[in-house]
């Protein structure tokens, strides 16, 4: 049974990012996955100050919520990272969260995340999908470095006001189908070449038109 963790990097509850990530999780839950969701704005996640304690295989020196989140990340098969575009990058909440993945830099901790699957969910105000290009590249580079597999990028332009994404039912349905596909994937597909969406269940290719190359 898959464990899928959704991470909402928007400061708004019930906003476009929250709705999109939740829809993906709903699809996964429908197919039997165990799902959980984190709201970064509700958590105390301090900035990484480069002390390198974790590089020695020790627990992070920060006494904050991230030390309780690491086990959730490690136990998850799939992580959904949701953020709107803020100044062509992620929100400060999401950036601070990713900064703390430095914990997985040492050999002792890298094995705990290597090969995990990730999906990004990115709604934003402008109509041009290229607005999200730098943000997508940020996630691609970070996840590649961590030896994780980014298999889905659901990009939804043209939503700004809280809940406006609800008017884009086709996009939300594609998110739902993406979640179903993630849950139905055979476990072995996540080992090695899991970057190809064509290797995923038939529910997924429909969502490809939302993905930036």
KANORJO-V847410 format. One record per residue. N is the residue number from 1. PHI is phi in radians with two decimals (NA if undefined). OMEGA is omega in radians with two decimals (* if undefined). BURIAL is 1 if it has 24 or more other ideal C-beta (glycine too) atoms within 12 Angstrom, else 0. Layout:
((N	PHI	OMEGA	BURIAL) (N	PHI	OMEGA	BURIAL))
//
This chain:
((1	NA	-3.09	0) (2	-1.25	2.98	1) (3	-1.95	-3.05	1) (4	-2.16	-3.09	1) (5	-1.92	3.05	1) (6	-1.73	-3.13	1) (7	-2.13	-3.12	1) (8	-1.74	-3.11	1) (9	-1.68	3.06	1) (10	-1.51	3.08	1) (11	-1.31	-3.08	0) (12	-1.74	2.94	1) (13	-1.30	-3.13	0) (14	1.08	3.04	0) (15	-1.55	-3.02	1) (16	-1.12	3.13	1) (17	-1.16	3.12	1) (18	-1.02	-3.12	1) (19	-1.11	-3.10	1) (20	-1.16	3.12	1) (21	-1.10	-3.14	1) (22	-1.10	-3.13	1) (23	-1.17	3.08	1) (24	-1.09	3.13	1) (25	-1.14	3.10	1) (26	-1.07	3.11	1) (27	-1.09	3.13	1) (28	-1.15	-3.14	1) (29	-1.12	3.12	1) (30	-1.02	-3.13	0) (31	-1.68	3.01	1) (32	1.70	3.14	0) (33	-1.25	2.98	1) (34	-1.56	-3.04	0) (35	-2.05	3.09	1) (36	-2.55	-3.12	1) (37	-2.41	3.09	1) (38	-1.99	3.01	1) (39	-1.86	-3.03	1) (40	-1.05	-3.12	1) (41	-1.20	3.13	1) (42	-1.56	-3.00	0) (43	-1.92	3.05	1) (44	-1.69	3.12	0) (45	-2.07	-3.10	1) (46	-1.37	3.13	0) (47	-1.28	3.02	0) (48	-1.26	3.13	1) (49	-1.93	3.03	0) (50	1.20	-3.13	0) (51	-1.30	3.08	0) (52	1.21	3.08	0) (53	-1.04	-3.11	0) (54	-1.20	3.13	1) (55	-1.17	3.10	0) (56	-1.66	3.12	0) (57	1.44	-3.13	0) (58	-1.66	3.08	0) (59	-1.13	3.11	0) (60	-0.94	-3.09	1) (61	-1.31	-3.14	0) (62	-1.35	3.10	1) (63	-1.63	-3.08	0) (64	-2.50	-3.05	0) (65	-1.21	-3.08	0) (66	-1.10	3.13	1) (67	-1.16	3.04	0) (68	-1.52	-3.12	0) (69	-1.50	-3.14	1) (70	-0.91	3.11	1) (71	-1.07	3.10	0) (72	-1.11	3.11	1) (73	-1.11	-3.09	1) (74	-1.14	-3.11	0) (75	-1.35	-3.06	0) (76	-1.41	3.02	1) (77	-1.50	-3.08	1) (78	-2.35	3.07	1) (79	-2.12	3.09	1) (80	-1.79	-3.10	1) (81	-1.83	-3.10	1) (82	-1.96	3.10	1) (83	-2.71	2.93	1) (84	-1.32	3.09	1) (85	-1.55	3.05	1) (86	-2.05	-3.14	1) (87	0.89	3.04	0) (88	1.20	3.08	0) (89	-2.44	3.11	1) (90	-1.34	3.01	1) (91	-1.16	3.07	1) (92	-1.07	3.11	0) (93	-1.05	-3.11	1) (94	-1.22	3.13	1) (95	-1.08	3.12	1) (96	-1.11	3.09	1) (97	-1.12	3.14	1) (98	-1.14	3.10	1) (99	-0.96	-3.09	1) (100	-1.36	3.02	1) (101	-1.26	3.02	1) (102	-1.02	3.06	1) (103	-0.94	-3.08	1) (104	-1.59	-3.11	1) (105	-1.35	-3.07	1) (106	-1.37	-3.11	0) (107	-0.99	-3.11	0) (108	-1.09	-3.09	0) (109	-1.73	-3.11	1) (110	-1.04	-3.11	0) (111	-1.11	-3.11	0) (112	-1.38	-3.10	1) (113	-2.19	-3.11	1) (114	-1.00	3.10	0) (115	1.51	3.10	1) (116	-1.17	-3.09	1) (117	-1.72	3.10	1) (118	-2.31	3.02	1) (119	-2.30	3.04	1) (120	-1.96	-3.14	1) (121	-2.20	-2.95	1) (122	-2.32	2.97	1) (123	-1.63	3.13	1) (124	-2.79	-2.96	1) (125	-1.29	-3.02	1) (126	-1.19	-3.10	0) (127	-1.48	-3.09	0) (128	-1.41	-3.14	0) (129	-1.01	-3.12	1) (130	-1.14	3.07	0) (131	-1.01	-3.11	1) (132	-1.57	-3.00	1) (133	-1.05	-3.13	0) (134	-1.18	3.10	0) (135	-1.12	3.10	1) (136	-1.06	3.13	1) (137	-1.09	3.09	0) (138	-1.02	-3.14	1) (139	-1.15	-3.14	1) (140	-1.01	-3.09	1) (141	-1.18	-3.11	0) (142	-1.09	-3.08	1) (143	-1.24	3.06	1) (144	-1.09	3.12	0) (145	-1.06	-3.13	0) (146	-1.38	-3.12	1) (147	1.10	3.02	1) (148	-1.69	-3.08	1) (149	-1.96	3.10	1) (150	-1.51	-3.03	1) (151	-1.86	-3.14	1) (152	-2.60	3.12	1) (153	-2.35	-3.13	1) (154	-1.71	-3.00	1) (155	-1.96	-3.08	1) (156	-2.19	3.09	1) (157	-1.37	3.00	1) (158	1.43	3.08	0) (159	-2.24	-3.08	1) (160	-2.28	-3.11	0) (161	-1.18	-3.09	0) (162	-0.97	3.11	0) (163	1.43	-3.09	0) (164	-1.11	-3.14	1) (165	-1.13	3.11	1) (166	-1.09	3.10	0) (167	-1.37	-3.11	0) (168	-1.85	-3.07	1) (169	-1.05	-3.13	0) (170	-1.15	3.14	0) (171	-1.21	3.12	1) (172	-1.17	3.09	1) (173	-1.14	3.10	1) (174	-1.16	3.04	1) (175	-1.11	3.11	1) (176	-1.07	3.14	1) (177	-1.16	3.06	1) (178	-1.07	3.11	1) (179	-1.07	3.10	1) (180	-1.05	-3.14	1) (181	-1.11	3.13	1) (182	-1.08	-3.11	1) (183	-1.25	-3.07	1) (184	-1.46	-3.12	1) (185	-1.00	3.04	1) (186	-1.15	-3.04	0) (187	-0.96	-3.06	0) (188	-1.13	-3.09	0) (189	-1.17	-3.12	1) (190	-1.43	3.12	1) (191	-1.71	3.11	0) (192	1.48	-3.01	0) (193	-1.44	3.11	0) (194	-1.87	-3.12	1) (195	-1.37	-3.08	1) (196	-1.57	-3.13	0) (197	-1.13	-3.14	1) (198	-1.20	3.11	0) (199	-1.58	3.13	0) (200	-1.50	3.13	1) (201	-1.04	-3.05	1) (202	-1.10	-3.14	0) (203	-1.22	-2.98	1) (204	-1.46	-3.07	1) (205	-0.95	3.11	0) (206	-0.99	-3.08	1) (207	-1.50	-3.03	1) (208	-1.09	-3.10	0) (209	-1.14	3.10	0) (210	-1.57	-3.01	1) (211	-1.62	3.01	1) (212	-1.43	3.10	1) (213	-1.31	*	0))
//
